[in-house]
Amino acid sequence: MPEQAAQRYMQANLIPPDPREVDWKAAPPLCKLYRNCEQIPCAGTELAPVRSDKDTRSSGGSIPGLGLGQIGQMLADIYGFTRQCYQPSILAFLNIHEEYIYSLYPSLLLRSVPSGGALFPCEVYLLVGSESEDIPAGIYHYDAAHQALDILRRGDYSTLLQSALAHPQEPPPVITLLLSCVFWKDGFKYGAFSYRLQGLDIGTVISQTEIVARHAGFSATLHYQFLDHILNNLLGLDPLQESVYAVLTWGQALHLASQEVRDKAKPLLITPDLAKPVPEAMPLASIAHWPLVEAVHRASLLDTREAFRALHRLAPIQPPAEEEYETTALWTPDPPLDLWQARHSRHSANGFFLPQPLVAKQLGALLHLCMRGTTNDLDDYCEVLQHTLLYCVVCRVQDIPSGIYRYEPQRHALSLVRAGEMTSQLQGVLRQADHMHFYTSISFFPIGNYQSGLEVYGDRWYRVQNMEAGIIIQRLYLAAAALKLHCRASLDFNVPQTDAFLGLGATSTSLVQIMIAPECLIYQQYEQSLRI
């Protein structure tokens, strides 16, 4: 059974290697650069925001007025570099690992999305159709270092893309983003544990894409199911080094094709042009470096249409059956927080918080948009995310008693799971005490059900479940930034102990922890803006 690979990976309960054991010289370049590749500069031109409560999916299929400058700005908002951070190296001061000591104050390039270790394993590609206004039809790679589009292939590949998707859209989109995962980007540091991180990282980019598209007045439709070998070949990728994880289409009236339309899709036509190699990029290490990760990844790939699943095959995740507990209604901000405005101020706290309480209105604003649904090829359009629950451990929030709560997004309310002071128990589930839960105001835990998803989608569900958790991470980060609070996502907790602490059932598990509180400013690093 191919599902066994993901189950074995989860049962291994992997942890990151000791930093002193990492071969820092094996670190790949931060940016993927193509050699001898033609480029199209795409300096940004700000799009006028669309502030409307109307469904942005309700008008024409084209994207009027979306030219090169606007697309360049959207790509910069999604995945461009926003800040340069200078931070003192603890390893340097302690002289623990001399090979890592590039300087006493190494710098990091940051983006509008968080990433484990600021290593950013995601790469962004663009498929442009023939109806684009001023970008020639073709396949492009977004070069964030030079704010340009690398030309990988010329020509309209929209028909090929439609044939490779499980549920193509009507009409075909003019602009499509393909998000890939470069396994060695963070694998050199985190080893086999990086496979868990990578789905979360790609999920934050998915979330940011949806937020930027919504600001521009149109929708982003998310595809998890596609023929991997077709899209990887289209981008010229070695699937054991880099592989497409998600496809997002931009438009204003993109409706998922019915099952009947999908079954009648034209057969794949591999044109002679597709056999031509794309420009060469620096080769990276293979995922085969970790046999268990390679097994999960290979089992996750979809090679035939028979592997596709119809819409709504997987039932929404259900909370555990329990007695009715006290419910606390939350304040609803009007207007809602503008997550797009917070993209440049998104900040990952270093784990040192101030022991100051939040007010209940801040908690209501944080939660208001974090579980909003997406349009995707699993469930079509839903008002809330269908396959992830959100648990909240309240430590310091005025007018809300301390305890464990489950967020009910359709009612915008908290359902009490267990009352009482939880900071000591929360601190106890950490693998390393590198941050203090005694100072954290609130901790969020996205909860998933791997078992039910694996039964329907096979091993591919492991990365899909983590991508949905990543969507929540990015929304909480931006909401915290909009409220001038600080946020930190972490996987540094013991999963079985945390599941028991939260009172989860046998099939549910905690995916990631997101801590929010006012930050102790004395520990902040110096950051320089790189805004485009």
N, C-alpha and C positions, 0 to 999 in steps of 0.2 A: 504494500500500500504506500503510495507516494506521500500520503499525509504523515507518515511516521517520521519523516525528516524534520518537519517543524516541531513535532512533539518531542523528538529527541533533543532538539536545540533548546526548547523551553525547559525540559527536565534537567539539562546540564546546569542551569542556573548560573551562567557565566558571569564573571566579574571582570572589570578592566585590569590589565596588568599593572604592576607597580611601576610608577614613572621612572624609577631608577633602572628598570629592565628594558625600557623602550630604546630602540635604535633611532635616535633623533635625526641621524644623518640620512635615514631612509625616507624622510618626509618629502612628499611630492610638492611641486609648485602649488601655490594657493589658487592660481588661475589656470585654466586649460587654454593653451595657446597653440594655434595652428601655424605651421611653417609655410612660408611662401604662399599665403592665402590672401586673395583679394578681399577687401573690406568695404563696407558702406558706413561712413560715420553717421551716428544717429544721436546727435546732441538733442537734449530734451526741449520740448515745447509744451508748456503746461496746458492741460485740458481743463476746460471750464467744468466745474463740478455740477452734477445733476442731483439736486436735493428734492426727491419726490418719494412719496409713499407708494406710488404705483409700481406694479410688478414690471421690472425692466425687461421681461421676456415677451412683452405684449405687442411690440411693433416690428417693422420690417426686418429682413434677414441680413441686410448689409450693415456696414458701420460707417455712415456718412461722416466725412470730415476727418477720418482717422488716417493721417499721413505719417511720413517717416518721423517727423519731430515728435508727434504725439505718441507713437509707438515707442520711440526711444525713451521718452519720459516715463512711460508706463513700465518699461523694462528696468529703468533705473529705480523706480519706486518699488518694484518687486524684488530685484536681486542686485541692484547696484551697490557699490560701496558708499557708506554714509559717514563713517567716522574712522579715525585712526586713534587707537587707544595705546597709551604708554603705561606699562605696569611694571613695578619692580619684581624681579624674579626671586622667589623664595629659595628655589634651588641654587641660584647663583650665590646668594648671601650665605647659604649653608655649605656651599661648595660640595654638594652631594654628587652632582653629575657634571663633570667639567665639559663634556661634549655638548651639553645643552646650553652652556653659558655663552650665548652669542654676544650679550652685553648685560650690564646690570639692569637696564631698562629696555627690554625687548618691546616691540610694538606689534599690535594686532590690527588688521583691517576688519571692520565690522560692517554688517548690512542691516537692513530693516527687519530681518528675521534672525532669531537666535540659532546657534548651532553648537553642538558639543565640542568644547575646546576651540571654538571659532575656526573650525576646519572646513566647514561648508562642502559636504560631498555632492551636493546637487549641481548639475549643469543645466542651462536653459537653452533650448533650441526653438526655432520658429519655422513653421511651414506657412508660406504665403501663397494664396491662390491667385488666379489670373485677374480677379476683379479688384485687386488692391489698387488704390489710387496712385501712389507714387513709390512703391517698392516693387521691383520686378518679381514675378512669381519665382519661387525657389525654396531651398532649404538653407537656413542660416543658423549660426551659433552666436549667442550673445556673449561678446567679449566685454566683461564689466571693467577690466583694467583700462581699456581704451575707449569705452563707450562707443562700440561699433558692432556691426553685424559681419561675421565671417561668412563669406559665400561658399557653401559646401556643394550645392547643386543648383543648377538653373532649370527652370521649367515648372509647370504646374503638376504637383503630385497629390492634389486633393482627391482624385478618384482612387488612387492607391491607398491613401489614408482611410477613406470611407470603407474600402474593402477590408481593411485590416481591423476595423473596430467591431466590437460585438454589437453595438447599438449605434450606428451612424445617425447623423442628424439631417433634418430636412428644413431648409436647403443646406447644402454643404457650406461650412464656415469659410470665411475669407482668411482669417487669422487663427492659427492653432499653435499652442505652446506644447512642447514635449519636454518633460522633466526627466532627467536621467540621474542615476546614482553612480558616482565614481568610487568604487569600493575601497581603494587604497588611500583616498583622501583622508579619512579618519581611521582606516584600518591599520595603518602603520603604528598608530598610538594605542588604539583600543583593542586590537586583535579581533578575535571572533566575536567579542562583545559588540563590535561596531555594527553588526547586522541589525541589532535591536535599535541602535541609535538612528540608523539611516532612514528607516521608515518615518520616524518622528521628524527628522530634518526635512524630508520631502513634504511631509504634511504641513509644516509651517510655510513652505513656499506656495503650496496649493492655497492655503488660507489667505496669504498675502495677495496672490493673484486674484482671488475672488473679491477681496476688499478693494483693490485698485480698479478692477473692472466695474464694480458697482458704483464707485465714485465717478467713473467716466460715463455711466448711464447705460451700461449693457451688462449682460450676464456672462458668467463663465460656467461651462458645463464640463463636468469631470468624468473622465473615462479611466476605469481601472482594468477593463477587460479588452485585450487586443492581442493580435498575433505578434509575439515578441520578435521573432526572427525577421519579420518584414520591416518593422520600425527600426530595429537595430541595424539591419542592412542599409536602410535608407539613410541613416545618420553615419554609417561607416564605423560602427562600434563593435569591438570584441566583447561579447556578452559576459565573459568572465572577468573583464576589466571594468566595464561600464555598461549599464543596461537601462533602458527606458522603464520608468516606474509609473508615470501618470501622463495622461494627455488631457489638455484643457483647451476647449474651443471658445472663441470670443464671438459674440453676436447679440442680436436683439430679438430673434424669434427662432431659437434653436430648439426644435422638438425632437426628442428621441424617437427613432424609427420603431415601428411596431415589430413584433416578432415575425409577422408575415413578410414585411419589407426586408428584414435582415436575412431571412431564409432565401429570398430571391436576389440577394446581392450578386453582382457580377463576379465571375471568377477573377482571381488575382492575375494581372498581366505584368510580368516582369520585363520591362522595356530594356533595350540594349543600353540606354543611358544609365540605368540603375546599376549596371555591371561596372561602370567606371568608378575608380576609387575616389573618395573624397580627399581633400588636402590632408597631409600628414600632421598628426599631433604627437606630442611626446608619449611614448609607451609607458604603461604603468604596470605594477605587479598584479598578478591574477588572484581572483578570489580562491583559486585552488590552493592557495597558501594555507587555508583553513578547511580541511575536508568536510567537516560538519556543515559549515556555512555554504560551501559549494553544493552539497547535497540538497540543502533547503532551496537554494537559488535555482538549481536545475529543475527541481520538482515544481517550482513556482511558475516556470515558463509555460505559456500556452502556444502550442504548435498547430492545433487544428481547430476548426470551427466547432467541433463536437465538444470542446472544452468550455465553450461559452455558456453562460447561464442566463435564463430569461429574467426580466425585471421582477422584483418582489419575491425572488426565490427564498431569500433568507428573511425570516420573521424578525421584527424589531426586538432589540434586547429588552428583557423584562426585569424589573427589580425583584429581589427575593420576596417570596410570599411571607407576609408577616402581619401582625396585628396593626391596626391603625394607630399611628403615633401623632403627636402634636405637630401641626403644620403652621409655619410662620410665613405670612405673606410678605413679599419684598416690595420696596419702593421701585416704581418704574420711571426712569428718567424721560423727560419730554422737553426737547427732542432727545433721541438716543445719543450716546457718545459717538463722536466722529472718529472712528478708528483710523481712517486714512490720515487725518491730521497728525496723529501721534507716531507716524512711521519713522520720523527722524529722531525722535526722542526715546524710542524703545531702548531699554537698557537692561542688561543682565546684572542683577545685584551679585555682590561677591559673597553673600551669605551672612554678612554682619548687619543685623537689623536693630532698630530702636524698639524698645518695649512700650510702644504707644498703641492705643486701640484705634481701630477704624470706627467710623460711624456706620449705622445701618444703611444709610443712603449710598455710601460708597460700595458696600457689598452688593446692593441691588443693581447699581450701575455696572459693576464688574461682571455680574452674571447675566445681565439682560441680553447680550448678543452672543455669548460664548457658545451656545448650543444651537444657534440658528442653522437650519438645514441647508443643504446644497442640492443642485441638480446633478445627478450622477447616473451611471449605467448599472447601478445596483437597485435603486429605488425610484428612479425618475426624480420628480421634485417632491420634497417633503418639508414641512415647516420647521422641523427640528431634526438633528442628527439621529439616525435610527439605530446605531449599533454600539453606542457608547453611553454609559451613565456617568454622572459627575457627583462624586462625594466631596463634602467640605468638612474639614476639621476646624471648627471655630475655636480660636484661642483667646483673641482680644477683639471683640466687636461690641460696641455699645448697644444695649437694648436687646442683644441676642445672647442667650445663655451659652456658655461653653459646652461643646459636645460634638458629636459626629452627626452630620446631616446629609441627606441626599437631595440634590437639586431637582425640582420638578419644572422643566422649562415651559411646558404648556400652560402651567398655572403661575409661573414665575414665583415660586414659593420653595421654602425649605421644609423637608419632612425629617423630623427627628429620628435618628437611628439609636443613639445612646447618649444620654446626658452625662455631664461631669467634666472635670478638668482632665485634659488629654495630653498636655505638653510632655509630661514625663514619659508616658507610653510612646508618644510620637518620637521623642528623642531616642528611645530604646530600640526602634526598628532601623536606625541608621547603621550602615556598615562602618562608617567612619564619622566621628563627631566633627566634621569640618564646617558645620553651621549650627546655630543654636535655635532650636525650636522653642526654647523658653522666651525668645524675643519675637517669634513669628506671630503675626496677627491672624492669618488664616492659611491653611494648606488645602489645595485642591488635588484630588486624585481621579483622573479619568479611569473608568472601569470598563473592561471589555470581556467578551466571551469567545475565547479562541475556539473552543470545542465545537460550538454550533456553526461557526463560520467555516472551519476546516471541513466539516461534513458536506458543505455545499460547494465551496470554492477551492478545496484542496489547500496545498501549502501556500498558495498565493495569498490566502486570507491573513497570514501572519503579518505581511507587510501592509496589507490594506487596513487591518485593524490599527496598526501603529500610525499610519498616515492620518486616519480619522482623529486619533488622539493628538497628533501634531497640529491639526486644524484648530483644536481647542487651545493648545498652548499659545499659538500666535495671537488669537483673539484676547486671551487673558493678558498677555504681554502688552498689547496695544491699549487695552482698557486701563491697565495699571499705569501706563505712561500718560494717558490722557488725564488721569486723576492725580498725577505727580506722585505716584507710589512706585515701589520698586519690586521687581519680580525675579524669581530664579527657578528654573526648571532643573530637576535633578533625578537621576536614576540611582543615586547612592543610598538605596534602602534595600532591606531584605524582603523580597517579594512575598514568600509564604507568611512571614511574621506580619507584614503589613496587611495582607488579606485577612488574617485572623483578627488583627486589631480593628479593622473596619467592619468585621462581621459579615464578610462576603460568603456566598455559597460556594459549593465545590467547583462549579464551572466558571465562576467569575474571578477576575484577577485585576490587580492594579497595574496600570501601564506606565505611569510617570507621576511625579509629584511636582506641583507648582506652588511655590511659597510666595506670599505677598505681604508686605509691611512697609512702613517708612524705613529708609536705609540710613545706617550710620555713615554720615558723609565723610568722616575722617578716613575711611577706608576706600573711598572712591578713587579711581585712577583718572589721570588727565586724559581728556579726549579732545581731538581736533576735528571739526566738521569737514567733510568732503562732499558736501551737497552739490548736486548738479543743478 
